[in-house]
Amino acid sequence: SLLEAFPFYTNHCYGGNVYEELLAAKAAAQKLGKNAFNTEFGRRDTQPYCEAFVASVAAKVGTYAWELMLGRDEFNRLLPSGKIYQGLVWPNGTVYDEGEAKCFRDPSQLLAIAV
C-alpha cells in the first residue's frame, strides 16, 4: 500500500501544545512501525519558533520550519499582534528576529524551557 511505501509518519503542527502534538505523532508512528517527522511548524502568534523548535528537540521528533525565508509570498503578512506570520531571513541575509535566529543556531541553549 501507499502507506507502507513511506518510511516516515509525517504531520503538521500549527497551534496548541506542539510538544503534545509531537508526542502524539510519535506514538502514531510507532504503532505503524515508523519514525515521526514533523513537516511544518511555526506561526508567531500561536507557536513561536523557539518554543516549537525546542519542543521538537525534547520530543525527539525530526522537524523543519516551513517558510523561513522572507520575501514575496503569502506568509509575510502582518498578524493582529503586528508581527510577521512566518519567516526569519530576509533576502539580504539579515534576520527578522535575532532571538529566533539564535534558537536555530543552538537549540541546546533553550532546553531548559518547560514544554
N, C-alpha and C positions, 0 to 999 in steps of 0.2 A: 504494500500500500504506500501511498504518498507519505503518510506519517512515518512509516518505518525507514524511508529513504533519507530522512534528515537526522543528523547526529545530535541536534540540539532542540530543546523546547524553548521557544522564544516568547517574549512578552513585551508590552509597552507599559510604562508606569508614568502617569502624569498628575496624580493627585493622591490625597490621603496619606497614609503612612507607608512610605516607599519601602522601608525595611520589612514591614509585614507583608507587603505585596511581593517582595523578592523572595521571602521565605516561603510563601505560598506557591510561587512559581517553581522554586527549587523542589518542594515536596511533590508537585505535579510532575515535574521532570523525572524525579527519582522513580515514581510509580511506572513511568514509561521506559525506565532504564536509560535515561538520557541526562545530559547536563543542562542546566538552565543558563540562558543568555538573555539579558535584557537589551533589546534593540533600540530603545529610546527612553530618555528621561530628560527632565529639565523644563521648568516653567517658573519664572522668578516669583510670581505671586503665590503659588501653591506648593512649589517644590524647588527651593533654592539649589543651585548646582552643588555647592559644597556639601550640604546635608545629604542630598541624593547620592553623590559620589561616595561619601563616607559610608552610607548605608549599604551600597553595593560591595564595598570592600569588606565591611563587617559581616555581611550575609554570605560572602564568598561566592558571589554570582558575577560572572563576566558581564561587562556592560560597555556601552559607548553613549556619549551625549549627542543627541540629534541637534544639528544646525548650530555648530559653534562659530561658524564664520558669519560675520555681519556684512550685509551688502544689500543688494536689490532683490529681496524676496518677501514673502508674506509674514515672516517671523520677526521682522524689525519693528512691528507696530508697538505703540505705547500701550501699556496696561493702565487701568484707572489709578494705580499706585504711582504712575509716572515713570516706571521702569520699562525697559525694553523686554518684550515677551521672552525671547531666546536669543542666544548668540553671545560670543565673547570676544572674538578677534576681528578687528577692522582690517580692510584690505591693505592698509599701510603697515600692519604688524602690531599696532598698539592694541591694548585690551580695554574693553568696556569697564571692567571692574578688576583691579589688581588683586583684591582679596580672593575673588573667584579663581583667578589665574593661578594663585598660589596653591589652591586645592588640587588642581590638576598637575601641577609640578611636583608636589609632595603630599599625597593624601595621608601619609603616616602622621603628619603633624595634627590631624584632626580626629584621630581615632578615639580621643577622649570624649568626643561629643556623644551624648546619650542618644541612642536611636530607638 
